[in-house]
Amino acid sequence: MSLKISKSFFACLVIVLAAFGSINAQTDDEVQLATAKAVLYFQAGNYVEAIPYFETVLKANPNEPKVHFLYGFCLVAKSKQVSDTAEAKQLSAKALEQFKSAKQLGLDDPSNDALIQILSGAPSAGGSHNYSENEQAEKAMNDGESLFAQSKYDEAVKLFEKALALDPKLYQAATSGGDCFTARGDWANAEKWYQKAIAIDPNRETAYRYSATPFMKQKKYDLARDRYVEALITEPYSQMSPRGISQWAEITGSKLGHPVVDVPEFTFDEKGKAIPKVALNANDASASPWLAYLATRESWKKDTFAKTFPNEKEYRHTLKEECEALRAAVKAAQEQKSPNKQFELLAGLDKDGVLEAFVLMAKADEGIADDHADYLKNNRPKLRQYVLSYVITK
């Protein structure tokens, strides 16, 4: 959820919360402590940690609309972090109740209104659609999501099936159908529905991540891992895709981490020369190979990019450029017999055919990220190999 809370809104809330200790049935100490904790965690962006404290504050004063709103906001944040899709939807439904209560109690705030609209699946004021341009499919989806929120899974899945029949490319219908069977503990049918979503769009991470949940429930951790890996390599720059594999690692006692390669920071001056943030000593074999890296980057900035990508009007840092520069550094390190083990690591990545995958997954900036979709299309196995061989460790 990208909505932000205004400073004036939050300042007003703090004043309201500060008064709770003296006007409610709970002890002053309990409410004051909960108030302090709720404010502290919310201000720090630790929304999940704030939930139990907001519950205490809300119990102390159930008629304060701003508390309902922020409590709901925290519930939405938690719904984005849990791997169990049924639990996530239940949290969203609970959040929706809080936002509606806030409005009924007099809160007039665009963020609250927007969240009600998003979570209720209602069409926007402009008449746009949340799910499908097909009106019947859109209605079936909205009705199905409403039934799901009420735990009426048998009825909901029929509507998701109807929506998918009306709009065969409706990805959300397939994932929601899978969610229904996951909530019921019907793992086989959940898998069938998630596979429908993957077939509709293999370049979205959601169905891979959702489909891991049944395997986690059955303690089939290797199968769950494979789905989480697919989610991660499919959309490595999203906030959601890393969460599943992180939870898997925590449960299985595995460790996650990209290989450490300290590429020197630098800037280009007005003439296109690469100026390192920390000077590199040409006589230091541990660091001097990076000079070859910088020289390659300079060449790309000056003319290689324009020759390689004639259809792009402005220079950007590309996957090809970064890998060529890293290879230049490795070659220089080998010639100079550098003692720096990071160059050996880069050489190993290259030998295994996953240097590009490493750059895309661990070293991507905005320019490099633009090359991910094309690389994924033709090299998914290499991205998968990189994560399984280099990122996941016991």
C-alpha positions in Angstrom: 0.0 0.0 0.0 1.6 3.2 -1.1 -0.6 5.7 0.6 1.1 8.0 3.1 -0.1 9.6 6.3 0.2 13.3 6.4 2.3 14.9 9.2 -0.7 17.0 10.4 -2.9 14.0 10.5 -0.4 12.1 12.6 0.3 15.0 14.9 -3.4 15.3 15.6 -3.5 11.6 16.4 -0.7 11.9 18.9 -2.5 14.6 20.7 -5.7 12.4 20.8 -3.8 9.4 22.0 -2.1 11.3 24.7 -5.4 12.0 26.3 -6.6 8.4 26.4 -5.0 7.4 29.7 -7.3 9.6 31.8 -10.7 9.0 30.2 -11.0 5.2 29.8 -11.7 2.1 31.9 -8.2 0.6 31.5 -5.5 1.8 33.9 -3.6 4.9 33.0 -0.3 3.0 32.9 -1.7 0.4 30.4 -3.1 3.0 28.0 -0.2 5.4 28.2 2.3 2.6 27.6 0.2 1.3 24.6 -0.1 4.9 23.3 3.6 5.5 23.5 4.4 2.1 21.8 1.8 2.6 19.1 3.2 6.0 18.2 6.8 4.8 18.4 6.3 1.8 16.2 4.1 3.6 13.7 6.5 6.5 13.3 9.3 4.1 12.7 7.3 2.2 10.0 7.1 -0.9 12.2 3.4 -1.3 11.5 3.1 -5.0 12.4 4.7 -4.4 15.8 2.3 -1.5 16.4 -0.8 -3.7 16.0 -1.3 -5.0 19.6 -0.7 -1.5 21.0 -3.3 0.0 18.7 -5.7 -2.8 19.8 -5.3 -1.7 23.4 -5.7 2.0 22.5 -8.8 1.2 20.4 -10.3 -0.8 23.2 -9.8 2.2 25.5 -11.5 4.6 23.1 -13.5 2.9 20.4 -15.0 6.1 19.1 -11.8 7.8 17.9 -11.9 7.5 14.1 -8.1 8.1 13.6 -7.2 5.2 15.7 -9.5 2.9 13.6 -7.8 4.3 10.5 -4.2 3.7 11.7 -5.0 0.3 13.1 -6.5 -0.7 9.8 -3.4 0.7 8.0 -1.2 -1.6 10.2 -3.4 -4.6 9.4 -3.0 -3.9 5.7 0.8 -3.8 6.2 0.7 -7.1 7.9 -1.4 -8.6 5.2 1.4 -7.8 2.7 3.9 -9.7 4.8 2.3 -13.0 5.6 2.8 -15.9 3.2 -0.5 -17.5 4.0 -2.9 -16.0 1.4 -6.0 -16.9 3.4 -4.7 -15.1 6.4 -3.7 -12.1 4.3 -7.2 -11.8 2.9 -8.7 -12.1 6.4 -6.4 -9.3 7.6 -7.5 -7.2 4.6 -11.1 -7.8 5.5 -10.5 -6.8 9.1 -8.7 -3.7 7.9 -11.7 -2.8 5.7 -13.9 -2.9 8.8 -11.6 -0.4 10.5 -11.6 2.0 7.6 -15.4 1.8 7.3 -15.7 2.4 11.1 -13.4 5.4 10.8 -15.6 6.9 8.1 -18.8 6.2 10.1 -17.3 8.0 13.1 -16.7 11.1 11.0 -13.2 10.7 9.5 -13.1 12.7 6.2 -9.8 11.7 4.7 -8.9 10.8 1.1 -6.6 8.0 2.2 -9.3 6.3 4.2 -11.7 6.6 1.3 -9.2 5.2 -1.1 -8.4 2.3 1.1 -12.1 1.5 1.4 -12.5 1.6 -2.3 -9.4 -0.6 -2.9 -10.2 -3.3 -0.3 -13.9 -3.5 -1.1 -13.2 -4.0 -4.8 -15.5 -1.1 -5.7 -15.0 0.6 -9.1 -13.2 3.9 -8.9 -15.1 7.2 -9.3 -13.8 7.4 -12.9 -15.6 4.2 -13.8 -12.4 2.1 -14.2 -12.2 -1.6 -13.4 -10.1 -3.3 -10.8 -10.0 -6.7 -12.4 -11.4 -6.9 -15.9 -12.9 -4.7 -18.7 -15.6 -7.4 -19.0 -18.4 -6.0 -16.8 -19.7 -9.5 -15.9 -16.3 -10.8 -15.0 -15.6 -7.7 -13.0 -18.9 -8.2 -11.0 -18.1 -11.9 -10.5 -14.7 -11.0 -9.1 -16.0 -8.3 -6.8 -18.7 -10.6 -5.5 -16.3 -13.5 -5.2 -13.8 -11.5 -3.2 -16.6 -10.3 -0.9 -17.6 -13.9 -0.2 -14.0 -14.9 0.3 -13.7 -12.3 3.0 -16.7 -13.9 4.7 -14.9 -17.3 4.5 -17.6 -18.6 2.1 -15.0 -20.4 -0.1 -17.3 -22.8 -1.9 -19.5 -19.9 -3.2 -16.5 -17.7 -3.9 -14.6 -20.2 -6.1 -17.7 -20.6 -8.3 -17.6 -16.9 -9.0 -13.9 -16.9 -9.7 -14.5 -19.8 -12.1 -17.2 -17.8 -13.8 -15.0 -14.7 -14.0 -12.2 -16.8 -15.6 -14.6 -18.3 -18.1 -15.8 -14.8 -19.1 -12.2 -13.4 -19.2 -9.7 -16.3 -19.8 -6.7 -13.9 -19.2 -7.9 -12.8 -15.8 -4.9 -13.6 -13.6 -6.5 -12.6 -10.4 -9.4 -15.0 -10.9 -7.0 -17.9 -11.1 -5.0 -16.8 -8.0 -8.1 -16.1 -6.0 -9.5 -19.5 -6.9 -6.3 -21.1 -5.6 -6.6 -19.1 -2.4 -10.1 -20.6 -1.9 -8.8 -24.1 -2.0 -5.7 -23.2 0.1 -8.1 -21.8 2.8 -10.0 -25.1 2.7 -6.8 -27.2 2.8 -7.4 -28.7 -0.6 -3.8 -28.6 -1.8 -4.3 -30.5 -5.1 -7.0 -28.1 -6.4 -5.1 -25.1 -5.1 -2.2 -26.2 -7.2 -4.3 -26.5 -10.3 -5.7 -23.0 -9.9 -2.3 -21.5 -9.3 -0.9 -23.2 -12.3 -3.7 -21.6 -14.3 -2.5 -18.2 -13.2 1.1 -19.1 -14.1 0.0 -20.2 -17.5 -1.8 -16.9 -18.0 1.3 -14.8 -17.1 4.5 -16.6 -16.2 6.2 -13.2 -15.7 4.2 -12.3 -12.6 5.5 -13.4 -9.2 2.3 -13.7 -7.3 1.1 -17.2 -8.3 4.5 -18.6 -7.8 4.6 -17.2 -4.3 1.0 -18.1 -3.4 1.5 -21.7 -4.7 4.3 -22.2 -2.2 1.9 -21.9 0.7 0.3 -25.3 0.3 3.7 -26.9 0.1 4.8 -25.1 3.3 1.6 -26.3 5.0 2.5 -29.8 4.1 6.1 -29.3 5.1 7.3 -30.0 1.5 10.0 -27.4 1.9 12.0 -28.2 -1.2 8.9 -27.8 -3.4 8.0 -24.6 -1.6 11.6 -23.3 -2.0 11.4 -23.8 -5.7 8.2 -21.8 -6.0 9.7 -19.0 -3.9 12.8 -19.0 -6.1 10.6 -18.6 -9.2 8.8 -15.6 -7.6 12.1 -14.0 -6.7 13.7 -14.3 -10.1 10.5 -13.3 -11.9 10.2 -10.0 -10.1 13.4 -9.4 -8.1 12.8 -5.7 -7.6 9.3 -6.0 -6.1 8.7 -5.6 -2.3 6.7 -8.8 -2.2 8.7 -11.5 -4.0 11.6 -11.7 -1.4 9.2 -12.2 1.5 8.2 -15.8 0.8 11.7 -17.1 0.4 12.8 -15.2 3.5 10.0 -16.9 5.6 11.0 -20.2 4.1 14.7 -19.6 5.1 13.6 -18.8 8.6 11.6 -21.9 9.0 14.1 -24.2 7.4 17.2 -22.7 9.1 18.7 -21.7 5.8 20.6 -18.5 5.1 20.1 -16.1 2.3 22.7 -13.7 0.9 24.2 -12.5 -2.3 28.0 -13.0 -2.8 29.8 -9.9 -1.6 31.6 -7.9 -4.3 32.7 -4.4 -3.3 32.6 -2.6 -6.7 34.1 0.9 -6.1 31.7 3.8 -6.0 32.5 6.5 -8.6 31.0 9.3 -10.6 31.4 10.5 -14.2 32.8 14.0 -14.5 31.6 16.4 -17.3 34.0 14.8 -19.7 32.9 11.3 -19.0 35.8 10.3 -16.9 35.1 7.9 -14.0 36.2 9.4 -10.7 36.3 6.9 -7.9 35.0 8.0 -4.5 38.2 6.5 -2.9 41.4 6.7 -4.9 42.7 3.5 -6.3 46.4 2.8 -6.1 47.8 1.4 -9.3 50.5 -0.4 -7.3 48.0 -2.1 -5.0 47.2 -5.5 -6.7 44.3 -5.9 -4.3 42.5 -2.9 -5.7 44.1 -1.9 -8.9 42.1 -4.3 -11.1 39.2 -2.0 -10.5 40.9 0.5 -12.7 40.2 -1.7 -15.7 36.5 -1.8 -14.5 36.4 2.0 -14.5 38.1 2.3 -17.9 35.5 0.0 -19.4 32.7 2.0 -17.8 34.2 5.2 -19.3 34.3 3.6 -22.7 30.6 2.7 -22.5 29.7 6.1 -21.4 31.6 7.8 -24.2 30.6 5.8 -27.2 30.1 2.0 -26.7 26.5 2.5 -25.4 25.4 4.5 -28.4 26.9 1.9 -30.8 25.4 -1.0 -28.9 21.9 0.5 -28.4 21.4 2.8 -31.4 17.7 3.0 -30.7 18.1 4.4 -27.2 18.4 8.2 -27.1 20.1 8.6 -23.7 22.9 6.7 -22.0 22.0 4.2 -19.3 24.0 1.7 -17.3 23.2 -1.7 -18.9 23.7 -5.3 -18.0 26.1 -5.7 -20.9 28.2 -2.8 -19.8 28.4 -4.0 -16.2 29.3 -7.5 -17.1 31.9 -6.4 -19.6 33.5 -4.1 -17.0 33.5 -6.9 -14.3 35.2 -9.2 -16.8 37.8 -6.6 -17.5 38.5 -6.4 -13.8 38.8 -10.1 -13.5 41.2 -10.3 -16.4 43.4 -7.6 -14.9 43.3 -9.4 -11.5 44.5 -12.6 -13.1 47.3 -10.8 -14.9 48.4 -9.0 -11.8 47.9 -12.1 -9.6 45.7 -10.1 -7.3 45.2 -11.5 -3.8 41.7 -10.1 -3.7 39.4 -13.2 -3.4 36.4 -11.2 -4.8 37.9 -11.4 -8.3 38.1 -15.2 -7.9 34.4 -15.1 -6.9 33.5 -13.1 -10.0 35.5 -15.5 -12.2 33.6 -18.4 -10.6 30.3 -16.8 -11.3 31.3 -16.2 -14.9 32.6 -19.8 -15.3 29.2 -21.1 -14.0 27.4 -18.9 -16.5 25.6 -16.8 -13.9 27.5 -13.5 -13.9 24.6 -11.8 -15.6 22.2 -13.3 -13.1 24.4 -12.1 -10.2 24.4 -8.5 -11.6 20.6 -8.5 -12.2 19.8 -9.9 -8.8 22.4 -8.3 -6.6 23.9 -5.2 -8.4 21.0 -3.8 -10.4 20.4 -0.1 -10.6 17.6 1.5 -12.6 19.4 1.1 -15.9 20.3 -2.5 -15.4 16.9 -3.4 -14.1 15.5 -2.4 -17.6 17.3 -5.4 -19.0 15.8 -7.9 -16.6 12.6 -8.8 -18.6 14.5 -9.7 -21.7 17.1 -11.7 -19.8 14.3 -13.6 -17.9 12.6 -14.5 -21.1 15.6 -16.4 -22.5 17.6 -17.2 -19.4 15.3 -18.2 -16.5 17.3 -21.4 -15.8 20.5 -19.3 -15.2 18.7 -17.0 -12.8 17.3 -20.0 -11.0 20.7 -21.6 -10.9 22.3 -18.5 -9.4 19.8 -18.3 -6.5 20.0 -22.0 -5.7 23.8 -22.2 -6.0 24.9 -18.8 -4.6 22.1 -17.1 -2.6 20.7 -20.0 -0.5 23.1 -21.6 1.9 22.7 -23.8 4.9 
